[in-house]
Amino acid sequence: MREIQIKMAADGDLHTEELAKYARGDAATDLKKSVLRNESMGIKFTGRPEMKPQVTAVNTEGKTATVTDCFDATSWKPVYKDSGKSSSSPSSA
């Protein structure tokens, strides 16, 4: 699902059919709202975040696993589409 989120943030397209493969309900609605809000402000994201998911526990009896992920957005920046300039406030850059 993260890959579709990154794609949506980069190009401003909702990718509705592709998104439906990974998210429904509130998760899909929240992603769409975020894309539409950014689009209305002329913002897109450049670069990409770093992700390092790892299985940290497995329960074979309960057939479950715990996954921990470090999500680093340092290289994933919001910019104005027209100018390419950062849309981050100085305190959040």
Contacts in CASP RR format, 6 or more apart in sequence:
PFRMAT RR
TARGET T0000
AUTHOR 0000-0000-0000
METHOD contacts of the structure
MODEL  1
MREIQIKMAADGDLHTEELAKYARGDAATDLKKSVLRNESMGIKFTGRPE
MKPQVTAVNTEGKTATVTDCFDATSWKPVYKDSGKSSSSPSSA
1 22 0 8 1.000
1 23 0 8 1.000
1 27 0 8 1.000
2 49 0 8 1.000
2 51 0 8 1.000
4 15 0 8 1.000
4 18 0 8 1.000
4 19 0 8 1.000
4 21 0 8 1.000
4 22 0 8 1.000
4 23 0 8 1.000
4 31 0 8 1.000
5 31 0 8 1.000
6 45 0 8 1.000
6 48 0 8 1.000
6 49 0 8 1.000
6 76 0 8 1.000
7 13 0 8 1.000
7 15 0 8 1.000
7 18 0 8 1.000
8 14 0 8 1.000
8 15 0 8 1.000
8 19 0 8 1.000
8 31 0 8 1.000
8 35 0 8 1.000
9 34 0 8 1.000
9 35 0 8 1.000
9 38 0 8 1.000
9 44 0 8 1.000
9 45 0 8 1.000
9 76 0 8 1.000
10 44 0 8 1.000
10 45 0 8 1.000
10 46 0 8 1.000
10 47 0 8 1.000
11 44 0 8 1.000
12 35 0 8 1.000
12 38 0 8 1.000
12 39 0 8 1.000
12 44 0 8 1.000
13 35 0 8 1.000
14 32 0 8 1.000
14 35 0 8 1.000
14 36 0 8 1.000
19 28 0 8 1.000
19 31 0 8 1.000
19 32 0 8 1.000
20 28 0 8 1.000
23 31 0 8 1.000
38 44 0 8 1.000
38 45 0 8 1.000
38 78 0 8 1.000
41 87 0 8 1.000
42 80 0 8 1.000
42 81 0 8 1.000
42 82 0 8 1.000
43 78 0 8 1.000
43 79 0 8 1.000
43 80 0 8 1.000
43 81 0 8 1.000
43 87 0 8 1.000
44 78 0 8 1.000
44 79 0 8 1.000
44 81 0 8 1.000
45 76 0 8 1.000
45 77 0 8 1.000
45 78 0 8 1.000
45 79 0 8 1.000
46 76 0 8 1.000
46 77 0 8 1.000
46 79 0 8 1.000
46 84 0 8 1.000
47 75 0 8 1.000
47 76 0 8 1.000
47 77 0 8 1.000
48 75 0 8 1.000
48 76 0 8 1.000
49 71 0 8 1.000
49 72 0 8 1.000
49 73 0 8 1.000
49 74 0 8 1.000
49 75 0 8 1.000
49 76 0 8 1.000
50 70 0 8 1.000
50 71 0 8 1.000
50 72 0 8 1.000
50 74 0 8 1.000
50 75 0 8 1.000
51 69 0 8 1.000
51 70 0 8 1.000
51 71 0 8 1.000
51 72 0 8 1.000
52 69 0 8 1.000
52 70 0 8 1.000
53 67 0 8 1.000
53 68 0 8 1.000
53 69 0 8 1.000
54 67 0 8 1.000
54 68 0 8 1.000
54 69 0 8 1.000
55 65 0 8 1.000
55 66 0 8 1.000
55 67 0 8 1.000
56 66 0 8 1.000
56 67 0 8 1.000
56 68 0 8 1.000
57 65 0 8 1.000
57 66 0 8 1.000
58 64 0 8 1.000
58 65 0 8 1.000
58 66 0 8 1.000
59 65 0 8 1.000
77 86 0 8 1.000
77 88 0 8 1.000
78 86 0 8 1.000
78 87 0 8 1.000
78 88 0 8 1.000
79 85 0 8 1.000
79 86 0 8 1.000
79 87 0 8 1.000
80 86 0 8 1.000
80 87 0 8 1.000
86 93 0 8 1.000
END
